[in-house]
Amino acid sequence: MWRALAGLLVLLVAAPAWAEPRLLMPASMARLSAALEKAYHEAHPDEELTIIVGATSLLARQVEQGIDAHVIITANQQWMDYLGHRALIDPASRRAYLENSLVVVTPSNNREDAFDFMALAQHVNAKRLLALCGPGPVPCGTYARDALVKAGLWDRLEPHIVYGQDAAAVRHWVERGSVAYAILYKSDLADNIRVRGLAIVPNAFTGRVIYEIAAIAGRPPRVRQRVLDFLASPAAAAIIEAGGFLMKTSGLP
């Protein structure tokens, strides 16, 4: 019994909880994960940053369930509010981090001309479907649905809408030509030769598309701060802005 207990103690000392830095990141940023992990290792050769990507709603619920992670980026403010109201983040670390916008996209081999967002209902039909993220509280889908409702387009388009789990899944459908149109983030067009934009979704219908960042409560402060400092660094900014995001660096902890 002592040997087994001793082995357990050695295991706990060798791999303490939350010792390795982990970042939760929305699916719309998935393409950046490998480059960010590499840049972090270059800045901290003795550490490996693990990035976990998924729909913001799923990541927030994982934090609620105690996932081993130090920092979270959410694709909207509402899910960070959700975590804040449950005291699951350090409120002093919470900041606006990135800004994005929404566009109507199509497979690159669709050669139709760009059109005004208000004309979307003239293009979508039973044979030319529109993909959104969701259904449910996925930020990309929430922004898109709100925009369609405010523009007075929802009732006409809703019968021809299909849903993907998150932004990465919907982007994959467009890349394969499985759907004719989708509403995605502008960042999904960066360095993507298989998807092109057709219409800009006006900010008047979406509001500002702000991503937020915060340290997860109860995690080792030094590890959390190293991740936050890295994400505010020029190396991280170069990767993020090359990915089509506008980085809001002012005020980061």
C-alpha positions as CSV (number, residue, x, y, z in Angstrom):
1,M,0.0,0.0,0.0
2,W,2.8,2.4,0.8
3,R,4.5,1.7,-2.4
4,A,1.4,2.5,-4.4
5,L,0.8,5.7,-2.4
6,A,4.5,6.6,-2.8
7,G,4.1,6.1,-6.6
8,L,1.0,8.3,-6.6
9,L,2.9,11.1,-4.7
10,V,5.8,10.9,-7.2
11,L,3.3,11.2,-10.0
12,L,1.6,14.2,-8.5
13,V,5.0,15.9,-7.9
14,A,6.2,15.1,-11.4
15,A,3.1,16.3,-13.1
16,P,1.3,18.9,-10.8
17,A,-2.1,20.1,-11.9
18,W,-2.1,22.9,-14.4
19,A,1.8,22.9,-14.7
20,E,1.9,22.9,-18.5
21,P,0.4,26.0,-20.2
22,R,-2.9,25.5,-22.0
23,L,-5.0,27.9,-24.0
24,L,-8.6,27.5,-25.0
25,M,-9.3,29.2,-28.3
26,P,-12.4,29.5,-30.6
27,A,-12.7,27.3,-33.7
28,S,-12.5,30.4,-35.9
29,M,-8.8,30.7,-34.8
30,A,-8.0,27.0,-35.3
31,R,-5.7,27.7,-38.3
32,L,-3.4,29.7,-36.1
33,S,-2.9,27.1,-33.4
34,A,0.3,25.4,-34.8
35,A,2.0,28.7,-35.5
36,L,1.2,30.0,-32.0
37,E,2.4,26.9,-30.3
38,K,5.6,27.0,-32.2
39,A,6.2,30.7,-31.4
40,Y,5.5,30.1,-27.7
41,H,8.1,27.3,-27.6
42,E,10.6,29.6,-29.3
43,A,9.9,32.2,-26.5
44,H,9.9,29.5,-23.8
45,P,12.1,26.6,-24.9
46,D,11.5,24.7,-21.7
47,E,7.7,24.7,-22.2
48,E,5.2,23.5,-24.7
49,L,1.9,25.4,-25.1
50,T,-1.1,23.2,-25.8
51,I,-4.0,24.9,-27.6
52,I,-7.4,23.4,-27.4
53,V,-9.9,24.7,-30.0
54,G,-13.6,24.4,-30.2
55,A,-16.9,26.3,-30.3
56,T,-16.8,29.1,-27.7
57,S,-19.9,27.7,-26.0
58,L,-18.3,24.3,-25.6
59,L,-15.1,25.8,-24.3
60,A,-16.9,27.9,-21.7
61,R,-18.7,24.8,-20.4
62,Q,-15.4,22.9,-20.3
63,V,-14.1,25.7,-18.0
64,E,-17.2,25.3,-15.9
65,Q,-16.4,21.6,-15.6
66,G,-12.8,22.3,-14.5
67,I,-10.8,21.7,-17.6
68,D,-7.0,21.8,-17.3
69,A,-6.3,25.2,-18.9
70,H,-5.0,28.6,-18.0
71,V,-6.4,31.2,-20.4
72,I,-9.5,31.4,-22.6
73,I,-10.3,33.4,-25.7
74,T,-14.0,33.7,-26.5
75,A,-15.5,34.8,-29.8
76,N,-18.0,37.1,-28.1
77,Q,-18.5,39.0,-24.9
78,Q,-21.6,37.0,-23.8
79,W,-19.7,33.8,-23.1
80,M,-17.1,35.7,-21.1
81,D,-19.9,37.2,-19.1
82,Y,-21.2,33.7,-18.5
83,L,-17.8,32.7,-17.0
84,G,-17.5,36.0,-15.1
85,H,-20.9,35.6,-13.4
86,R,-19.8,32.2,-12.2
87,A,-16.4,33.5,-10.9
88,L,-14.5,31.2,-13.3
89,I,-12.2,33.9,-14.6
90,D,-9.9,36.5,-13.1
91,P,-11.9,39.7,-13.7
92,A,-8.7,41.8,-13.6
93,S,-7.3,39.9,-16.6
94,R,-10.4,40.2,-18.8
95,R,-9.8,42.4,-21.9
96,A,-11.0,42.9,-25.5
97,Y,-8.4,41.1,-27.5
98,L,-9.4,40.8,-31.2
99,E,-11.9,42.3,-33.6
100,N,-13.4,40.5,-36.6
101,S,-16.3,41.0,-39.0
102,L,-18.8,38.8,-40.9
103,V,-18.9,38.1,-44.6
104,V,-21.0,36.0,-47.0
105,V,-18.6,33.5,-48.5
106,T,-18.8,30.9,-51.4
107,P,-16.5,28.3,-52.9
108,S,-13.8,29.9,-55.0
109,N,-15.1,28.1,-58.1
110,N,-18.4,29.9,-57.9
111,R,-17.8,32.8,-60.3
112,E,-20.9,34.9,-59.6
113,D,-20.3,38.5,-58.9
114,A,-20.2,40.1,-55.5
115,F,-23.6,41.4,-54.3
116,D,-25.1,43.5,-51.5
117,F,-25.9,41.7,-48.3
118,M,-29.5,42.8,-48.6
119,A,-29.8,40.8,-51.9
120,L,-28.8,37.5,-50.2
121,A,-32.4,36.1,-50.4
122,Q,-32.3,36.4,-54.2
123,H,-29.4,33.9,-54.3
124,V,-30.2,31.3,-51.6
125,N,-32.7,28.6,-52.4
126,A,-33.5,24.9,-51.9
127,K,-30.6,24.0,-54.2
128,R,-28.2,26.7,-53.1
129,L,-28.1,26.4,-49.3
130,L,-26.8,28.9,-46.8
131,A,-24.7,27.4,-43.9
132,L,-24.4,29.0,-40.5
133,C,-22.7,28.0,-37.3
134,G,-25.0,26.4,-34.7
135,P,-27.8,25.9,-34.1
136,G,-27.5,27.2,-30.5
137,P,-25.3,29.7,-28.8
138,V,-22.2,29.5,-31.1
139,P,-21.0,33.1,-31.5
140,C,-20.5,32.9,-35.3
141,G,-24.0,31.7,-35.7
142,T,-25.4,34.1,-33.2
143,Y,-23.9,37.1,-35.0
144,A,-25.2,35.8,-38.3
145,R,-28.7,35.0,-37.2
146,D,-29.0,38.4,-35.5
147,A,-27.8,40.1,-38.7
148,L,-30.4,38.3,-40.8
149,V,-33.2,39.1,-38.4
150,K,-32.3,42.8,-38.2
151,A,-32.0,42.9,-42.0
152,G,-35.4,41.4,-42.4
153,L,-34.0,38.4,-44.2
154,W,-34.5,35.6,-41.7
155,D,-38.0,34.4,-42.6
156,R,-37.2,34.1,-46.3
157,L,-33.8,32.3,-45.7
158,E,-34.5,30.1,-42.7
159,P,-36.0,27.2,-44.8
160,H,-32.7,27.0,-46.8
161,I,-30.3,27.2,-43.9
162,V,-28.1,24.3,-42.7
163,Y,-25.9,24.3,-39.6
164,G,-22.4,23.3,-38.8
165,Q,-21.0,22.7,-35.3
166,D,-18.6,25.7,-35.4
167,A,-16.8,28.1,-37.8
168,A,-14.2,25.5,-38.8
169,A,-16.9,23.0,-39.7
170,V,-18.8,25.5,-41.8
171,R,-15.6,26.7,-43.5
172,H,-14.8,23.1,-44.4
173,W,-18.2,22.7,-46.1
174,V,-17.6,25.7,-48.2
175,E,-14.1,24.6,-49.2
176,R,-15.6,21.2,-50.4
177,G,-18.4,22.9,-52.2
178,S,-21.0,21.2,-50.0
179,V,-22.9,24.4,-49.7
180,A,-23.3,27.4,-52.0
181,Y,-23.0,30.1,-49.3
182,A,-22.1,30.6,-45.7
183,I,-21.8,33.5,-43.3
184,L,-18.4,33.3,-41.7
185,Y,-15.8,35.6,-40.2
186,K,-13.7,37.7,-42.5
187,S,-10.6,36.0,-41.0
188,D,-11.8,32.8,-42.7
189,L,-10.8,34.3,-46.0
190,A,-7.1,34.9,-45.0
191,D,-4.8,32.7,-47.0
192,N,-7.7,30.5,-48.2
193,I,-7.7,29.9,-51.9
194,R,-10.8,27.7,-51.7
195,V,-13.2,30.3,-50.3
196,R,-13.9,33.8,-51.4
197,G,-16.1,36.6,-50.1
198,L,-19.3,37.8,-51.9
199,A,-20.9,40.3,-49.5
200,I,-19.9,42.2,-46.4
201,V,-22.4,41.9,-43.5
202,P,-22.8,45.5,-42.3
203,N,-21.7,46.2,-38.7
204,A,-25.1,47.9,-38.3
205,F,-26.6,44.4,-38.2
206,T,-24.0,42.6,-36.2
207,G,-22.5,45.2,-33.8
208,R,-18.8,45.0,-33.3
209,V,-17.5,41.4,-33.4
210,I,-15.1,41.4,-30.4
211,Y,-13.1,38.5,-29.1
212,E,-12.2,38.6,-25.4
213,I,-9.4,37.1,-23.4
214,A,-9.1,36.2,-19.7
215,A,-7.1,34.1,-17.3
216,I,-9.1,31.2,-15.8
217,A,-9.6,31.5,-12.0
218,G,-7.7,29.2,-9.6
219,R,-4.7,28.5,-12.0
220,P,-1.1,29.2,-11.1
221,P,-0.6,32.9,-11.6
222,R,2.9,32.7,-13.2
223,V,1.8,30.2,-15.8
224,R,-1.3,32.2,-16.6
225,Q,0.8,35.4,-16.9
226,R,3.3,33.8,-19.3
227,V,0.5,32.8,-21.6
228,L,-1.1,36.3,-21.4
229,D,2.2,38.0,-22.0
230,F,2.9,35.8,-25.0
231,L,-0.5,36.5,-26.5
232,A,0.3,40.2,-26.2
233,S,3.7,39.9,-27.8
234,P,4.8,41.0,-31.3
235,A,5.4,37.4,-32.3
236,A,1.8,36.4,-31.4
237,A,0.4,39.6,-33.0
238,A,2.2,38.9,-36.3
239,I,0.6,35.5,-36.5
240,I,-2.9,36.7,-35.4
241,E,-3.0,39.6,-37.8
242,A,-1.7,37.5,-40.7
243,G,-4.7,35.3,-39.9
244,G,-7.1,38.2,-40.7
245,F,-7.8,39.5,-37.2
246,L,-7.4,43.0,-35.9
247,M,-5.5,42.7,-32.6
248,K,-6.5,45.0,-29.8
249,T,-3.3,45.0,-27.7
250,S,-4.0,48.0,-25.6
251,G,-4.7,47.2,-22.0
252,L,-3.7,43.6,-22.0
253,P,-2.3,42.5,-18.6
